[in-house]
Amino acid sequence: MGNANVSNVTIRPEEADFFAKLARDWWNPKGPMASLHQVNPVRLAFIRQAIDAHWPEAQASPKPLAGKSALDIGCGAGLVCEPLARLGAAVTGVDAAAENVSAAAAHAEGVGLDIRYMAGEVGALDIGAFDLVTCVEVIEHVADKPAFLRDVAARLAPDGLLVMSTPNRTAASRVLLVGAAEAVGYVPKGTHHWEDFITPEEFEALLDDAGLVVTARQGIAWRPGKGLHLAEDMSLNYILSARRG
C-alpha cells in the first residue's frame, strides 16, 4: 500500500498483493473492507478540521479545496479520494496495486467524479507537488519508513498540508486490532502486523527527519454507544496533520 522511489522501493510486494485481492469488494460497506467504511467518516472529520485550520479563509466554504490539488498515497479503491474531490480538489490517487487503481477509477467514473488514478511507487512517478497530501493506514505496511516519508514530503507543496493515520504500537492494539479484530472478521486476516506499528512519538521523530512538523494529533477510539470517534485516547489508532518545518 505504501509507495517509494525506484532506487529504494519501500512497498513490500506481499502487502500490495494482499490488498489487490480485496479490490473488487472495496466499495462494499458490508464486505471485507467494512471497517474502512466505518472509520472513514472519522478520518474525514479530522481532515476537514485540518483543512480549516490550515486554510482558515475557506472555513465557511462547502468546497474548501476549490483551486487546490490533493494527493492520496496508498489510495486503495478511492474512499478518501472521492470526498476530497467533493470538497473541490483536483485529486490524484496513487496505489502500489494496479487492481485497486482500476477499482477506484471505475467507481469514480460511475459516480461522475473526475479523479486521476495512477499505479506505482509514488517516488517513481513524475507528478509534482500538491497542496494537500493524505496517506491513511499506509505507513504500517511500509518496509523502509524513513525513505517512504521522504517521498511523501517530496510531494508536499511548500505551504502544503499533510494528513496521515496509523495504528499505535501498544498492548491494546495488539489484543484488539490484531488479535480480536481479525479473529472475528472485523478486518481480513493478515491485514495487520503489530511489530510494524509505530508510536506517535516515533512517527513525529520520523516526520521531523523528513523536514515536517506535526501541527495536530488525535486518537481514533471506540466505545460502546458511540462507536469510532476522534478522542484524546491514542492507544489504538491516531491521525495527525503536519507541514513543512
BELJOQUI-V236987 format. One record per pair of residues at least 4 apart in sequence whose C-alpha atoms are under 6 Angstrom apart, sorted by the first residue. I is the first residue (numbers start at 0). GAP is how many residues later the second one is. D is the distance in Angstrom with one decimal. If there is no record, write none. Layout:
BEGIN
I|GAP|D / I|GAP|D
END
This chain:
BEGIN
0|15|5.5 / 0|73|4.8 / 0|95|5.6 / 0|137|5.8 / 1|9|5.2 / 1|72|5.4 / 1|136|5.5 / 1|140|5.5 / 2|8|5.6 / 2|118|4.0 / 2|119|4.9 / 3|5|5.2 / 3|6|5.3 / 3|117|4.7 / 3|118|5.2 / 3|119|4.4 / 3|144|5.4 / 3|147|6.0 / 4|4|5.4 / 4|118|3.8 / 4|119|4.6 / 5|118|5.5 / 9|132|5.7 / 9|133|5.2 / 9|134|5.1 / 10|131|5.3 / 15|81|5.4 / 19|77|5.5 / 19|79|5.4 / 19|80|5.8 / 22|76|6.0 / 22|77|5.0 / 25|7|5.6 / 28|5|4.8 / 28|8|5.8 / 29|4|5.1 / 35|4|5.8 / 41|187|5.8 / 50|4|5.8 / 51|4|5.0 / 51|7|5.0 / 57|6|4.9 / 62|24|4.2 / 62|25|4.9 / 63|23|6.0 / 64|22|5.5 / 64|23|4.8 / 64|24|4.8 / 65|22|4.2 / 65|23|5.4 / 67|21|5.2 / 67|63|6.0 / 68|20|5.3 / 68|21|4.7 / 68|22|6.0 / 68|61|5.3 / 68|62|5.3 / 69|19|6.0 / 69|21|4.8 / 69|60|5.6 / 69|61|5.9 / 69|62|4.6 / 69|63|5.7 / 70|20|5.8 / 70|21|4.8 / 70|22|5.8 / 70|62|4.8 / 71|21|4.9 / 71|61|5.8 / 71|62|4.7 / 71|63|5.7 / 72|21|5.1 / 72|62|4.9 / 73|20|5.7 / 73|21|4.4 / 74|18|5.5 / 74|19|5.7 / 74|20|5.4 / 75|24|5.2 / 76|23|5.0 / 76|26|5.5 / 76|27|4.0 / 77|26|5.0 / 83|5|5.9 / 84|4|4.9 / 84|6|5.9 / 90|24|5.4 / 91|24|4.7 / 91|25|5.6 / 92|24|4.7 / 93|23|5.9 / 93|24|4.9 / 93|25|5.6 / 94|24|5.1 / 94|25|6.0 / 95|23|5.5 / 95|24|4.6 / 95|25|5.9 / 97|21|5.2 / 100|16|6.0 / 107|5|5.0 / 108|4|5.8 / 122|28|5.3 / 128|26|4.3 / 128|27|5.1 / 128|28|5.0 / 129|26|5.2 / 129|27|5.1 / 130|26|5.4 / 130|29|4.4 / 131|28|5.6 / 131|29|4.8 / 131|30|5.9 / 132|29|4.8 / 133|28|5.8 / 133|29|4.8 / 133|30|5.8 / 134|29|4.8 / 135|28|5.0 / 135|29|4.7 / 136|28|5.5 / 136|29|4.8 / 139|56|5.3 / 139|57|5.3 / 148|4|6.0 / 149|60|5.3 / 155|4|5.6 / 160|82|5.3 / 161|79|5.4 / 161|80|5.0 / 162|77|5.7 / 162|78|4.4 / 163|75|5.7 / 163|76|5.6 / 164|73|5.6 / 164|74|4.0 / 165|71|5.8 / 165|72|5.9 / 166|30|5.9 / 166|69|5.8 / 166|70|4.0 / 167|29|5.7 / 167|30|5.5 / 167|31|5.0 / 167|68|5.4 / 167|69|5.2 / 168|28|4.9 / 168|29|5.4 / 168|30|5.5 / 171|4|5.9 / 172|4|4.9 / 172|63|4.9 / 173|4|5.3 / 174|4|4.9 / 175|4|4.8 / 175|5|5.8 / 176|4|5.1 / 177|4|5.9 / 177|14|5.9 / 180|5|4.9 / 180|6|5.8 / 181|4|5.9 / 181|5|5.2 / 181|6|5.9 / 181|7|5.1 / 206|5|5.1 / 207|4|5.0 / 207|5|5.9 / 210|33|6.0 / 210|34|5.6 / 211|31|5.4 / 211|32|4.4 / 211|33|5.0 / 212|29|5.2 / 212|30|5.4 / 212|31|6.0 / 212|32|5.2 / 213|27|5.8 / 213|28|4.1 / 214|26|5.5 / 214|27|5.1 / 215|24|5.5 / 215|25|5.3 / 216|22|5.8 / 216|23|4.2 / 217|13|5.9 / 217|14|5.8 / 217|20|5.6 / 217|21|5.6 / 218|11|5.7 / 218|12|5.0 / 218|13|5.4 / 218|14|5.1 / 218|15|4.0 / 218|18|5.7 / 218|19|4.0 / 219|9|5.6 / 219|10|4.8 / 219|11|6.0 / 219|17|5.1 / 219|18|5.2 / 220|7|5.5 / 220|8|5.5 / 221|5|4.9 / 221|6|4.4 / 222|4|5.3 / 233|4|5.4
END
